[in-house]
């Protein structure tokens, strides 16, 4: 990457850790502090020109009435209003020269995909926060943080209320059902594994109190998002419903897996295959955190599992 010239950006921030929770605090001449979970940023003044580096952050910002000065190029859904924004290059390869030239007051990114930019943001004295955003439980804290950052706390509270009511409505419906026996599989171009409750889709399955067959294997450690899972184990578990989340070339992988299910006897004898209860799920809702669309994603899982 070309050497990035130092930019005349906003005043340097103080970046530190604090207690859990989300808050905004203003001191007497000490600036303003924003906190997302255990990450805190203190600035001399509320930022006016903010740039989000990922689709989830864009979606959360616009949900509470915020905006962005630019956006990454991404195939993930983003707000309609954000589509006309200046672009910063692909979400996995942000163009730092373009970003510096935008002269942002604050840059928001995700730790798991934007950490390589941290040294460049520091050297160019650009205030930034790379949030740890991963699981469903991160959604409400991030909405609160965005509401405070954009001074839209009332709107954020309304969005959170609708979100939580939507989640509870689906959970209440599922609570009245005999738990569906399901398997949640992760398909890539190389293999098929089972998702644990640490993954997005399986965590929603757990919230809906479904019986995820992988959690019944006491000999399998569930400390990662996916674990090895053989066709023999799947055959023995024989779930009523199989959810498949694809990572990679979705159409190609799904087509090959569907053909294998039809031709391989080990797949064909499964109840879920025989009863046409194998569902290929959209990555935007079930591989990545669906954010404010979580109630919609949970409702879809409920309908597929219980035939409603």
Secondary structure, DSSP 8 states (H G I E B T S, - for coil): ---------S---EEEE--SS--EEE-SSS-EEEEETTEEEEESS--SSEEE-SHHHHHHHHHTT---S-EEE-SS---GGGTTS-EEEETTS--HHHHHHTT-SEEEEEHHHHGGGHHHHHHTT--EEEE---STTHHHHHHHHHHHHTT-HHHHHHHHHHHHHHHHHHHHHHHTS---EEEEEEE-SS-EEEE-TTSHHHHHHHHTT-EEGGGG-TTS---SSEEE--HHHHHHH--SEEEEEE-SSHHHHHHHHHHHHHH-HHHHTSHHHHTT-EEEE-HHHHTS--GGGHHHHHHHHHHHHHT-
